[in-house]
Amino acid sequence: MTLDMPGKAADFLRATELEPAERAALDQGQAVRRGTGYTLRVTGLPALHRQLLDRCQSLDGAGAIPAQRKARREYENRVNTLG
């Protein structure tokens, strides 16, 4: 299953401690330019996308900038459509 992850979420995840399967999925993702930013096409099972989304939870906190919160919400909406 391939899903587009906002670049702000991908950048955050690259700077965090990940499991080997999660790191491999990010490393194998294909970056697609979108205006001034990008999205990362990540291929993996729905469970992998849910794990990555769980690791992004801190982007929804008080210390996050609005663009990071929006990126996490967009990724959450995409993951939730997986069922």
Backbone hydrogen bonds in HBPLUS format (Angstrom, degrees):
<---DONOR---> <-ACCEPTOR-->    atom                        ^
c    i                          cat <-CA-CA->   ^        H-A-AA   ^      H-
h    n   atom  resd res      DA  || num        DHA   H-A  angle D-A-AA Bond
n    s   type  num  typ     dist DA aas  dist angle  dist       angle   num
A0044-GLY N   A0001-MET O   2.86 MM  43  5.35 163.2  1.89 147.0 149.9     1
A0003-LEU N   A0042-VAL O   2.90 MM  39  5.45 158.9  1.95 147.4 152.7     2
A0042-VAL N   A0003-LEU O   2.93 MM  39  5.45 169.1  1.94 156.3 152.6     3
A0005-MET N   A0040-LEU O   2.83 MM  35  5.03 159.0  1.87 135.4 142.5     4
A0040-LEU N   A0005-MET O   2.75 MM  35  5.03 161.1  1.79 146.1 152.6     5
A0009-ALA N   A0006-PRO O   3.10 MM   3  5.49 123.0  2.44 106.9 120.0     6
A0010-ALA N   A0006-PRO O   3.04 MM   4  6.39 158.6  2.09 151.5 158.3     7
A0007-GLY N   A0038-TYR O   2.83 MM  31  5.10 131.5  2.07 161.1 150.4     8
A0011-ASP N   A0007-GLY O   2.81 MM   4  5.99 160.6  1.84 153.7 158.4     9
A0012-PHE N   A0008-LYS O   3.13 MM   4  6.27 156.0  2.19 138.8 145.1    10
A0013-LEU N   A0009-ALA O   2.96 MM   4  6.22 162.6  1.99 151.3 155.7    11
A0014-ARG N   A0010-ALA O   2.95 MM   4  6.14 152.3  2.03 149.2 156.5    12
A0015-ALA N   A0012-PHE O   3.12 MM   3  5.39 138.5  2.30 102.2 113.5    13
A0016-THR N   A0013-LEU O   3.10 MM   3  5.17 165.4  2.12 107.9 112.1    14
A0023-ARG N   A0019-GLU O   2.92 MM   4  6.16 165.0  1.94 162.9 167.4    15
A0024-ALA N   A0020-PRO O   2.91 MM   4  6.05 158.7  1.95 145.9 152.0    16
A0025-ALA N   A0021-ALA O   3.05 MM   4  6.22 154.8  2.12 141.4 147.6    17
A0026-LEU N   A0022-GLU O   3.09 MM   4  6.40 158.6  2.14 149.8 154.9    18
A0027-ASP N   A0023-ARG O   2.87 MM   4  6.08 161.9  1.90 153.0 158.6    19
A0028-GLN N   A0024-ALA O   2.93 MM   4  6.04 144.2  2.06 145.9 154.6    20
A0029-GLY N   A0026-LEU O   3.17 MM   3  5.11 152.4  2.25  98.9 107.3    21
A0030-GLN N   A0041-ARG O   3.08 MM  11  5.06 146.7  2.19 132.3 136.2    22
A0041-ARG N   A0030-GLN O   2.87 MM  11  5.06 175.1  1.87 142.1 141.4    23
A0032-VAL N   A0039-THR O   2.80 MM   7  5.29 163.0  1.82 161.5 164.7    24
A0039-THR N   A0032-VAL O   2.88 MM   7  5.29 156.7  1.93 148.3 154.9    25
A0034-ARG N   A0037-GLY O   2.88 MM   3  5.20 177.0  1.88 127.7 128.0    26
A0037-GLY N   A0034-ARG O   2.93 MM   3  5.20 145.6  2.05 144.0 136.8    27
A0048-LEU N   A0045-LEU O   2.94 MM   3  5.32 127.0  2.23 109.2 122.5    28
A0049-HIS N   A0045-LEU O   3.27 MM   4  6.73 156.0  2.33 152.9 159.4    29
A0050-ARG N   A0046-PRO O   2.97 MM   4  6.26 152.3  2.05 149.2 157.1    30
A0051-GLN N   A0047-ALA O   2.98 MM   4  6.23 150.0  2.07 144.1 151.9    31
A0052-LEU N   A0048-LEU O   2.98 MM   4  6.29 160.0  2.02 151.6 156.7    32
A0053-LEU N   A0049-HIS O   2.92 MM   4  6.11 154.0  1.99 144.0 151.6    33
A0054-ASP N   A0050-ARG O   2.91 MM   4  6.14 153.7  1.98 144.2 151.0    34
A0055-ARG N   A0051-GLN O   3.10 MM   4  6.40 147.8  2.20 144.4 152.6    35
A0056-CYS N   A0053-LEU O   2.98 MM   3  5.07 141.2  2.14 100.2 112.1    36
A0057-GLN N   A0054-ASP O   3.25 MM   3  5.46 166.5  2.27 109.7 112.5    37
A0059-LEU N   A0056-CYS O   2.82 MM   3  5.55 160.2  1.86 127.1 133.7    38
A0060-ASP N   A0057-GLN O   2.99 MM   3  5.65 165.7  2.02 120.5 125.1    39
A0061-GLY N   A0058-SER O   3.23 MM   3  5.26 165.7  2.25 105.5 108.7    40
A0064-ALA N   A0061-GLY O   3.36 MM   3  5.71 162.7  2.39 109.1 114.2    41
A0068-GLN N   A0065-ILE O   2.95 MM   3  5.44 126.8  2.24 113.3 126.8    42
A0069-ARG N   A0065-ILE O   3.15 MM   4  6.52 158.0  2.20 154.7 161.6    43
A0070-LYS N   A0066-PRO O   2.93 MM   4  6.15 159.6  1.97 152.2 157.7    44
A0071-ALA N   A0067-ALA O   2.97 MM   4  6.13 155.6  2.03 140.8 147.6    45
A0072-ARG N   A0068-GLN O   3.00 MM   4  6.25 158.5  2.04 150.3 155.1    46
A0073-ARG N   A0069-ARG O   3.01 MM   4  6.26 159.2  2.05 147.6 153.4    47
A0074-GLU N   A0070-LYS O   2.88 MM   4  6.12 159.5  1.93 153.9 159.4    48
A0075-TYR N   A0071-ALA O   3.01 MM   4  6.22 161.3  2.04 147.6 152.6    49
A0076-GLU N   A0072-ARG O   2.84 MM   4  6.03 155.2  1.90 147.3 155.1    50
A0077-ASN N   A0073-ARG O   2.90 MM   4  6.17 156.9  1.96 149.8 155.2    51
A0078-ARG N   A0074-GLU O   3.09 MM   4  6.38 153.1  2.17 145.1 152.2    52
A0079-VAL N   A0075-TYR O   2.89 MM   4  6.16 157.5  1.94 152.9 159.2    53
A0080-ASN N   A0076-GLU O   2.88 MM   4  6.04 158.3  1.92 151.3 157.3    54
A0082-LEU N   A0079-VAL O   3.00 MM   3  5.47 155.9  2.06 111.0 118.8    55
A0083-GLY N   A0080-ASN O   3.40 MM   3  5.90 160.9  2.44 109.3 113.8    56
